[in-house]
Amino acid sequence: MSNVPWLTILGLIPLVGAVVVAFLPSAETAKRAALGVSIVTLLVGIAAASQFEIGSSEQFQLTEQYAWIPQFGVSYALGVDGIALALILLALVLTPVCLLAAWNDLDGEALRHENGSGRRVQTYYALMLVLLTFMIGVFAATDVFLFYVFFEAMLIPVYFLIGSFGGARRRYAAVKFLLFSLLGGLIMLVAVIALYFVGPGGPDGFLVSNLTGVDIDTNTARWLFVGFFIAFAIKAPMWPVHTWLPDAASAARPATAVLLVGVLDKVGTYGMIRFCLQLFPEASQWATPVVLTLAVVSILYGALLAIAQSDMMRLIAFTSISHFGFIILGIFAMTTVGGAGASLYMVNHGFSTAALFLVAAMFIYRNHGRQHIEDFGGWQRVTPALAGVFLVAGLSALSLPGLATFVSEFLVFVGTYQRYPVAALIALPGVVLAAVYVLWMYKRSMTGPRPDLGRLVPDISLREKLVVAPLIAAFLVLGFYPKLALDIINPAVERTLVYVGVEDPAPTQATPGSER
């Protein structure tokens, strides 16, 4: 157990910052303060990550544990393995990027809301910081009940960020998001309570370490697996419980959409690794054929629907349904390569989706809020630098070799093919479909004759360069040197497979003389 409560400190900084930002008198001061708090949190997160020992024999590091509700076996227990650490760092990087990207999002409202606009800006930025606290908590929780608390608490800031600050259909999208999430959370709560009674019990009865390897009746374990999996599938989002995502992502402010799709939805796939596989190994193997089928459907269905979209933000949202299918495919392939690819994909998808959403929003802002692809055309002649960034973001989304997502997608396919070659081959057209929806969107919106806008439209600004620079840097660094992340992730993946009780398939060996 670390002497410094790094994870508690990491969660408290944005929470305290949110309180301060909410009561600042000036909207501009609130923006600067929120950005400063997020950068400080990132620096503390880097300092905490420097204490993480790669290759440690312990599953969780930077651990903290205190009794919380001992009568019910609940502890305030935090800790991270390589996968959780990578996702927390993803959240820490994307939050200041999103806050900077949202700098002018509410400026138009400032002219329409007398004596109220400044408070709305403060509330928006405060909610973003509160959301960061909950994101850190949900990935760091090593007590199942504490995880559930953070899992549900995230709904509160997201609901208000969409419902109060989103677009025309914000109320519908916020309510739909809330209803889907509450349904999944309610099902998981039943499973969480049941898990306590079939587990070892006691004052630490909800600790992941105490629940791992517990002998649970086969039918009971399978029902518990289903309870957790449904909640995580909704959060992921996975077909057929995905329909809330396109509405929420297109109605939300772009910065909110980035954190929703780029980080929050990873709670679903992270939960599958941490809880479904680790706590219910036999049930995970039992459910694998069905899960792989749903994952393949998500890959192809999400890609086909993305191609059919005319709204730029909805198109990007549907691409994520396809990408999450790849992640789930790698998780339930239950191979070291597939698990590493899925875990890396969670990180790379966060950066890729952030770039697509934020750059698309920059174009929409310049086009007076119009976000239908048909409302564009020829914009690479108007804003060539910004169009170039959009192309790079799109190439990352279609997994171009040399960019980060290629490595993770390649590992998922290789790892899946090792154990389930049919599923890998059926999912393979998803790669081609990704090229279709990205390049077709770019062709329709960016190429062609120069549009007659009747006004001077500025190209990418300094603030926008600061927004996209870390994202493109992540594409390139993790694309050419994925070892940086894989060294952290791999030990956690290997340990999870040990808990599940599976080994990588033996490589096929050529028989003597077969080379002839």
N, C-alpha and C positions, 0 to 999 in steps of 0.2 A: 504494500500500500504506500503510495507516494506521500511524503510529508507535506507537500504543497497541494491543496485541493484545486488542481488546475481546472478541472471540468466545472466545478461549482463557480469558480471565479469567471470562467469563460461564459457561463450562462447569466451570471449576475450583471456583468458589464452592460450588455445591451438592455437588460430589464431596467436597471437604474437609469441608463441613458434615455429610455423611452419615457420615464416619468419626468425627467428634466425637460426633454424636448416638448412634451405635451403642454407644459406650463410656460414656455418661453413666449415673450410678448410679440416677437417679430417672426414672420414666416421665413424670411431669408436667414435669420439666425438659427431657426429650427432646422433648416436644411443643412447648414454648415455643421451644426452640432451633431446631427444624426450621422452625417458622413464621417465626422471625426470619431464618433463612438464606434462605428463599424470598422474603421481602419485600426483603431486601438484594439478592438476585439480580434481582428485578423492577426495583429502582431503578437498578442498574447497566445493566440492559437498556434502560431508558428513556434513560439517559445515552448508551449506544451508539447507540440509534436517533436521537438528536439529531444525531449525526455523519453520518447518512445524507443524501446530497444527492439530492433529487428531480430527475429529468431529467438525471442524469449520463450521459455518453456511454459509460461503462464498464458492462459487464453486472453485475459483482460489485463491491461496496464493502466496507469494513472488512476487507480481504483480508490473509491471512497465508499464507506458503508456506515450508516447510522440507523438505529432503530426508529421507525416512524409510527407504524400501527402494529406493535408486536402481537396484540391479541388476534390479529388476522394474518400474521406472518408477513407484513409489508415492511420493507426496508427502503430507506433512501440510499440506493446503491448505484454508483456510477462507475464506468470503466469502458475502455475501448479496445477492440482488436484492430487489425489493419484495415478491414472493410469499413468499420464505423469511423475510424480516424480519417480515412480518405473522404467519406461523405461529409463529415463535419468541416473539413478543410474546404470542400466544394462550396458548402453553404457560406463559409466565412469569406471566400473570394467573391462569390456572386452577389452578396448583399451590398457591399459598397459600390460595385458595378451598377446594380439596379438602382440604388439611391441616386447615383450620379446621372443615370439615364433618365430618371423621373424628375429631374430638376425643374423642367418647365411644364410638366404634365398638368398642373393645376393653375397655371398662369391665366388661362382664359377664364376660369371661374372667378378669379380675383376681381374681374371687372363686373361680374354679375351678382356677387354675393357681398353686399355691403356689410361691413363689420363681421363677416363670417368666413370669408375666404382664408384669412390668415390662420384661423383656428382649424379649418379643414386641412390645410397644409401640415400643420403641426400634428394633427390626429393621424394623418396618412403616414407620416414618417415615424411617429411613435408606434403605430401598429406594425410597421415593417420591422422595427427593432424588437418588439415583443415576439413577433414570429420567429426571429432569429434565435431568441432564447429557447423557444419551444423546439425548434429544429435541432439545436445542440442537445437538448434534454432527451429527445426521442431516440437519437442515435447513441447516446451515452448511457442510457438506462440499462442496468443489468438485473433489475428486479422486474418481473413480468407485470405486476400491478402498476408500478411506477411508469413503465413503458406505456401502459394503457392510458394513464392519466395524461401524459404528454401527447399521446396519439389523438386523444379527444380534444385536448386544450388547443391544439393547432387549428381546429375548426373555427374558433372564435375570431382571431384576427383575420383569417382568410375570408370568413363570411362578411365581415364589415368592409374589408378591402375591396371585395367584389361588389357587394350590395350598395355600399355608400359612395364608392368612387369609380365604378365601372361605367360602361357605355349604356346604350339605349335599353338593352335587355338585361341589365345588371340584376334587377330584383328576381326575375325568373331564374337566371343562372345561379345566383347565390342560394336561393331556396332549393333548387335541384341539387346543387353541390352538397348542401347541408343534409338533405333527406337521404341521399345515397350514402354519405359518410356516416350519418347517425345509424342507419340500418346496419351497415357493416360493423360499426362500433358496438351496437347492442348485441349482435351475434357473438362478437369476440368477447364481450363482457361475460356472457353466459359461459363461454369456454374457459375464460380466465378463472372464474369462481369454481367451476367444476375441476379445473386442473389443481387447485389448492387442495380439494378434498381427496383426490386420488394420489396426490403427491405425498412427500414426507411430512408436511405440516410443520408446526413449530413456529418460533418467532421469525425465522428466515425462510419460511416455506415458499416464498415467491422468487427467491434468487434463481437465476438461470443455472448457476453452477449446481444448486441442490436439486433442480428438476431434471438435469441432464442425466440420462441413463437410468431413470426410474422405471421400474417394471410396472407397466400399465396394461390392463386387459386389452386385447387386440381391438375389439369392437369399440371400446371406450376411447382408445387412442385415435382410432380413425374418425370418430365423431368430433373429437377435440381438434384434430387436424383440419377437418372441414370447417369448423367454426372460425379458426384462425385464418385459414386460406381464403374464405369468402371475404373477410374484412380486408385482407391484403390485396386480393384481386380487384376489389372496388377501388382501393387507393392507387393501384399500380398505374393506370387502369387497364384491365384485361377484358377482351371480348368474352361474354356479352354484357358486362356491367360497366361499360366504358362511356355511355352516352352523355354523362354529365361533363366530361372533359372538354369537348369542343365548344359547348355553350359557355362554360366557365372561362376558358382560356381566351375566347374571342370577346367576351363581355368585359373581362378584367382589364385594368391598366396593364400595359406591356411589362412593366417591372414586376407587378404582381403575378402575371402569367409566367414569367421566368422562374420565380421562386416556387410557384405552384407546380409547374411541369418539370422544372430542372432539378428541384430538391425534394419538395414534399412528396411527390409521387414515388420517389425512391424509397420512402418508408415502406411501401408495399413490397417491393422486391427485396429490400433489406430484411423485412420481417419474415419473408419466406425462408431466407437463409438462416437467420438467427433463431427463429422459433419453430417453423414447420419442419425443417430438416433436422435441426439439432434436438428438439424435444420429442418429435414423433418420427423416428427414422423408419420404422416398419410401415407406418401409414404413408409416409412420403413415397416410398417405393411402390406401395399399393396404388397410389393415386397418379403415379408418373405417366402412364399411357394417356389418361384423360387430360392431364395438365399439358403435356406436349401437344396434344391435338388442339387444345384451346390456344396455345402459344402460336402454333402455325397458322391457325385461323386469324389470330390477331395480326400477324405479320402481313398476310396477304390482304385481308379485309381492310386494315388501316391504310395500306398503300393504295388500294383501288379507290377507296373513298377520298383519299388525298388528291388523286388525279382528277376526281370529279368535282372538286371544289372550285368555286369562283371567288370566294372570300379568302384573302391572303392569310389572315390570322387563323381561320378555321383549317385551312390547308396545313399549316405548320402544326396545329394541334393534332390532326389526324396522323401526321407522320410519326408523332410520338407514340401513338397506339401501336404502330408497326414496330417501332424501335423497342418498346417494352416487351413485345412478343419475342424479339431476339434475346433480351435479357433473361426472360423466364425460361426460354429454350435452353440457354446455357446453364442456368441454375439446376434445372431438373434433368439435364444430361448426366449429372452426377459424375463428372470427370474433373480432374485437376485443371485441365486446359479449359474446359467449358466453364467451370466456376470462376476461374481467373478472368476469362474473357467477359463473363457476365458482370462481375464486380467492377472491372475496368470500364465496361460499357456504361455503367451507371454514372461514373465520373465524366467520361467523355461526352455522353449524351447531354449532361448538364451544361457543359460549355457550348456544345453545338447548338442546342435549342435556344440558349440564351442569345447567341449571336443572331440566329434567324429571327427570333421575336423582336429583338431590340433594333436591328437594322431595318426590318420591315416597318417597324413603328416610326423610324426616322423618315422613311419615304411617305408613310401615311400622313405624318404631321405636315410634310411639305406639300401634300396633295389635299390639304384642307379636310383631313379626316376621312377621305374616301379610301376604302380598303379593298374594294373589288379589283381583281386583277385586270378586268376590262377597262378600269379607270386609269390605267397606266399605259405604257408603251413608249419605247424610245428614250427612257429615262437615263440610259447610260451615256447619252449625248448631252444630257442636262447636268447630271452629277456623276461624272465618270469615276471618281475615287470612291464614292459611296456605293456605286454599282459594283465596283471591283470587290469591295468588302462583302457585299451581299453574295457575290459569286463564290468567294472563298467559303463563306458560311454554308452555302448550299452544297458545295463540293465536300465539305466536312460531313454534312447530313447524309450524303450518298456514299460515304466511306471511300473517298478517293485515296489510293495508296500514298503514303507520306503524311497524311493527316491522321489525327488521333483515333477517330472512330474506325478506321480501317483495321487497325491492330485488334481492337476488341471484337469487332464483327468476325474477323478471320479466326480468332481463337474460339469464338462461340461455334462456328461451323465445324472447325476441326474437332473440338471437344465433343460436339453432338454426334458427329459422324463416327467417332470411335465406338460409341455404344448404340446409337440409334441412327443408322445411315439413312433409313427411309425418311424419317422426320427432317433430317438435314437437307436431303435432296428436294423434298416437297417445299421447304422454306426457301430454297435457293432463288426462285423467281422474285422474291422480295427485294433482292439486290438490284435486279433489272428495273423493277417497278419504282424503286427509290430514284434511280437515274431519270426515269420518265417524269415523275412529279416535280423533281427539283429543276431539271433543265427546261421542262415545259413552262413552269412558273417563271423562270428567269427569261425565257424567250418572249413570253407574252408581255411581261412587265418592263423589261429593260431594253430589248432590241427593237429595231424598226426605225422609221424616220423620227426626227426630232419633233416632239409635240409642241403645238403652239399654245404656250401657257399664258402669254400676255403679261408676263412679269419675270423679274429676275429671281431665280431660285438658287440659294447658296449651296455649295457642295459641302462636304463633311467639315464640321467645325472642330475646334480644339477640344471642346468638352466631349464631343462624339468620338474623337480619336482616342481620348482617355478611356472611354467606355469600351471600345472594341479592341484596343491594344492588348489587354491581358487575355482576352478570349482567343485572339489569333495566336498569341504566344503559347497558350495552352495547347491549341491544335498542333503547333509545330513541335513543341518540346515533347509532348506525349506521343506524337506521331513518329518522331525519329528516335526517341529515347524512352520507350514505355517501361523500361526496367526501373525507372525512377519510382513509378507507382506499383509495378508488379512485385518488387521486392517487399513492399509493405503488405500487399494484398495476399500474396501466395501462401504464407504460413497460416493465415486464417482460413483460406479455402481448404488447404490440406487437412487442417484440424477438423473442419466441419465434415469432411468426407469420412474421417475416422469415426466421428460420432454416428454418422449414418450407417457405417459398417460396410462401405463399398470400396473397392479398389479399381484403379484404372484398368481397362481391358488390356490384356497382353497384346503387344504388337504382332501382327501377322508375319510369320517367317516363311520365306520362300523354301520350298522343298528342293533337295539336291537335284541339280540338272534342270530345274524349271526355267533357268535363265536361257536355256537353249530353245 
